[in-house]
Amino acid sequence: MDQAQADEFYNRLREQLATANKWPFDYLYKFIVPTDEGKIKQIHDVFDNTGAVIESKKSKNGKYTSLSIVVNLKNPDEVIQKYKEVGAVEGVISL
């Protein structure tokens, strides 16, 4: 996704979050990442000291790990900021 597409995606997401939820809100993130302790730790670090509840589950063959993260955030901009921080982790897929 190029920068213009990313900006458009995040602007649309911001609008949807602003109209669909009352803030602050418990937001659920779902990510899939190759099973690599370093990459999983990077994602955990993004949510460190936020009060997030993180659940992880390895795929049947152990090649991937899914992460479900629930965290209370103040506004849509915080949601988008976390997506961008996690997006810096190589190989992560946001659902």
Backbone as CSV, one residue per row, in Angstrom:
resi,resn,N_x,N_y,N_z,CA_x,CA_y,CA_z,C_x,C_y,C_z
1,MET,0.846,-1.168,0.000,0.000,0.000,0.000,0.898,1.238,0.000
2,ASP,0.684,2.123,-0.974,1.501,3.332,-1.005,0.970,4.348,0.016
3,GLN,1.684,5.443,0.180,1.345,6.423,1.228,-0.040,7.032,1.028
4,ALA,-0.397,7.334,-0.222,-1.712,7.934,-0.488,-2.827,6.962,-0.122
5,GLN,-2.653,5.684,-0.475,-3.652,4.680,-0.121,-3.735,4.514,1.389
6,ALA,-2.596,4.516,2.060,-2.567,4.374,3.514,-3.278,5.555,4.173
7,ASP,-3.004,6.763,3.700,-3.657,7.951,4.259,-5.170,7.883,4.078
8,GLU,-5.597,7.465,2.894,-7.030,7.343,2.618,-7.659,6.294,3.528
9,PHE,-6.976,5.149,3.688,-7.480,4.083,4.558,-7.639,4.584,5.993
10,TYR,-6.611,5.237,6.518,-6.661,5.702,7.905,-7.690,6.817,8.096
11,ASN,-7.873,7.688,7.116,-8.897,8.726,7.211,-10.293,8.111,7.260
12,ARG,-10.519,7.094,6.422,-11.807,6.404,6.413,-12.031,5.686,7.745
13,LEU,-10.981,5.018,8.248,-11.077,4.323,9.526,-11.383,5.313,10.653
14,ARG,-10.708,6.453,10.654,-10.933,7.478,11.685,-12.394,7.909,11.706
15,GLU,-12.966,8.150,10.519,-14.370,8.565,10.430,-15.299,7.478,10.950
16,GLN,-15.048,6.226,10.562,-15.892,5.116,11.006,-15.828,4.939,12.516
17,LEU,-14.630,5.023,13.068,-14.478,4.871,14.511,-15.152,6.009,15.271
18,ALA,-15.053,7.209,14.742,-15.622,8.371,15.419,-17.147,8.296,15.465
19,THR,-17.750,7.785,14.407,-19.213,7.750,14.359,-19.802,6.488,14.975
20,ALA,-19.038,5.408,15.016,-19.580,4.126,15.469,-19.389,3.871,16.956
21,ASN,-18.516,4.602,17.612,-18.193,4.292,19.000,-18.246,5.531,19.868
22,LYS,-18.501,5.296,21.145,-18.436,6.344,22.150,-17.078,6.236,22.814
23,TRP,-16.352,7.309,22.880,-14.979,7.286,23.391,-14.919,7.832,24.808
24,PRO,-14.015,7.290,25.651,-13.054,6.204,25.422,-13.760,4.875,25.165
25,PHE,-13.036,3.945,24.533,-13.611,2.709,24.027,-12.599,1.577,24.144
26,ASP,-13.073,0.366,24.475,-12.211,-0.821,24.480,-12.125,-1.329,23.045
27,TYR,-10.974,-1.128,22.419,-10.783,-1.492,21.014,-10.083,-2.842,20.925
28,LEU,-10.540,-3.689,19.991,-9.949,-5.007,19.772,-9.102,-4.982,18.509
29,TYR,-7.821,-5.228,18.681,-6.894,-5.397,17.557,-6.697,-6.888,17.327
30,LYS,-6.540,-7.282,16.061,-6.177,-8.658,15.729,-5.042,-8.604,14.722
31,PHE,-3.982,-9.315,15.058,-2.808,-9.362,14.190,-2.372,-10.802,14.008
32,ILE,-1.773,-11.068,12.861,-1.105,-12.343,12.604,0.342,-12.004,12.305
33,VAL,1.254,-12.727,12.941,2.677,-12.462,12.778,3.404,-13.801,12.684
34,PRO,4.460,-13.882,11.874,5.246,-15.112,11.883,5.703,-15.409,13.315
35,THR,5.670,-16.669,13.686,6.062,-17.040,15.046,7.554,-16.795,15.209
36,ASP,7.844,-15.657,15.803,9.206,-15.215,16.050,9.135,-14.394,17.332
37,GLU,9.796,-14.855,18.368,9.689,-14.203,19.675,10.047,-12.714,19.616
38,GLY,11.010,-12.352,18.773,11.396,-10.952,18.648,10.270,-10.098,18.091
39,LYS,9.589,-10.605,17.061,8.492,-9.851,16.452,7.298,-9.768,17.399
40,ILE,7.017,-10.858,18.082,5.912,-10.862,19.042,6.213,-9.876,20.173
41,LYS,7.448,-9.840,20.620,7.839,-8.902,21.680,7.691,-7.460,21.204
42,GLN,8.026,-7.186,19.939,7.874,-5.831,19.408,6.417,-5.378,19.516
43,ILE,5.495,-6.275,19.211,4.076,-5.930,19.292,3.672,-5.731,20.749
44,HIS,4.123,-6.613,21.618,3.836,-6.451,23.048,4.357,-5.095,23.535
45,ASP,5.533,-4.706,23.072,6.133,-3.436,23.499,5.291,-2.225,23.083
46,VAL,4.626,-2.316,21.930,3.769,-1.217,21.473,2.648,-0.959,22.482
47,PHE,2.179,-2.039,23.112,1.053,-1.921,24.039,1.486,-1.952,25.500
48,ASP,2.791,-1.912,25.746,3.314,-1.923,27.109,2.820,-0.692,27.874
49,ASN,2.448,-0.888,29.111,1.979,0.194,29.999,0.696,0.871,29.524
50,THR,-0.139,0.149,28.762,-1.419,0.704,28.322,-2.598,0.009,28.992
51,GLY,-2.325,-1.047,29.750,-3.396,-1.829,30.358,-4.028,-2.806,29.389
52,ALA,-3.378,-3.050,28.267,-3.917,-3.946,27.249,-3.934,-5.389,27.736
53,VAL,-4.968,-6.119,27.304,-5.054,-7.555,27.549,-4.686,-8.221,26.227
54,ILE,-3.612,-9.011,26.252,-3.097,-9.624,25.028,-3.212,-11.135,25.126
55,GLU,-3.863,-11.730,24.124,-3.964,-13.180,24.029,-3.275,-13.611,22.744
56,SER,-2.508,-14.691,22.830,-1.830,-15.179,21.629,-2.136,-16.654,21.435
57,LYS,-2.129,-17.052,20.171,-2.418,-18.442,19.825,-1.612,-18.798,18.588
58,LYS,-0.863,-19.879,18.686,-0.079,-20.337,17.536,-0.972,-21.094,16.567
59,SER,-0.611,-21.019,15.279,-1.338,-21.770,14.262,-1.066,-23.259,14.444
60,LYS,-1.831,-24.064,13.758,-1.722,-25.519,13.901,-0.296,-26.009,13.638
61,ASN,0.357,-25.456,12.631,1.716,-25.902,12.317,2.786,-25.074,13.031
62,GLY,2.353,-24.050,13.790,3.288,-23.253,14.575,4.035,-22.180,13.804
63,LYS,3.712,-22.028,12.528,4.424,-21.067,11.694,4.006,-19.623,11.988
64,TYR,2.752,-19.430,12.388,2.227,-18.095,12.665,1.622,-18.034,14.061
65,THR,1.552,-16.823,14.588,0.904,-16.587,15.874,-0.116,-15.474,15.678
66,SER,-1.332,-15.711,16.180,-2.343,-14.649,16.144,-2.357,-13.968,17.505
67,LEU,-2.498,-12.659,17.464,-2.558,-11.863,18.683,-3.871,-11.097,18.697
68,SER,-4.617,-11.238,19.782,-5.830,-10.453,20.013,-5.522,-9.526,21.170
69,ILE,-5.713,-8.243,20.950,-5.325,-7.237,21.940,-6.511,-6.312,22.192
70,VAL,-6.936,-6.246,23.449,-8.008,-5.335,23.838,-7.393,-4.255,24.712
71,VAL,-7.616,-3.012,24.316,-7.049,-1.886,25.055,-8.034,-0.723,25.032
72,ASN,-8.137,-0.030,26.149,-9.014,1.127,26.246,-8.268,2.348,25.716
73,LEU,-8.843,2.964,24.686,-8.215,4.119,24.055,-9.154,5.315,24.094
74,LYS,-8.570,6.503,24.057,-9.329,7.743,24.241,-10.052,8.220,22.987
75,ASN,-9.469,7.931,21.800,-10.056,8.455,20.570,-9.551,7.668,19.363
76,PRO,-10.169,7.883,18.203,-9.754,7.163,16.992,-8.288,7.381,16.614
77,ASP,-7.737,8.549,16.911,-6.341,8.807,16.571,-5.390,7.866,17.312
78,GLU,-5.735,7.507,18.556,-4.908,6.555,19.299,-4.960,5.173,18.652
79,VAL,-6.133,4.781,18.153,-6.280,3.491,17.471,-5.359,3.460,16.253
80,ILE,-5.404,4.498,15.463,-4.607,4.565,14.240,-3.118,4.597,14.557
81,GLN,-2.736,5.320,15.595,-1.322,5.386,15.986,-0.783,4.003,16.314
82,LYS,-1.572,3.199,17.027,-1.128,1.847,17.379,-1.020,0.975,16.132
83,TYR,-1.968,1.120,15.195,-1.873,0.366,13.943,-0.578,0.703,13.216
84,LYS,-0.227,1.974,13.184,0.995,2.391,12.496,2.238,1.845,13.198
85,GLU,2.249,1.870,14.523,3.404,1.348,15.269,3.568,-0.148,15.040
86,VAL,2.461,-0.890,15.079,2.540,-2.336,14.858,2.887,-2.629,13.399
87,GLY,2.427,-1.782,12.487,2.714,-1.969,11.071,4.196,-1.925,10.744
88,ALA,4.998,-1.355,11.629,6.448,-1.304,11.431,7.113,-2.651,11.672
89,VAL,6.393,-3.581,12.293,6.940,-4.919,12.561,6.878,-5.713,11.264
90,GLU,8.002,-6.230,10.835,8.094,-6.957,9.571,7.233,-8.224,9.598
91,GLY,6.414,-8.371,8.558,5.617,-9.588,8.388,4.285,-9.591,9.095
92,VAL,3.938,-8.525,9.815,2.673,-8.500,10.546,1.519,-8.250,9.584
93,ILE,0.395,-8.920,9.841,-0.832,-8.719,9.072,-1.887,-8.226,10.051
94,SER,-2.491,-7.091,9.747,-3.570,-6.542,10.575,-4.903,-7.033,10.028
95,LEU,-5.738,-7.503,10.920,-7.067,-7.976,10.490,-8.131,-6.978,10.896
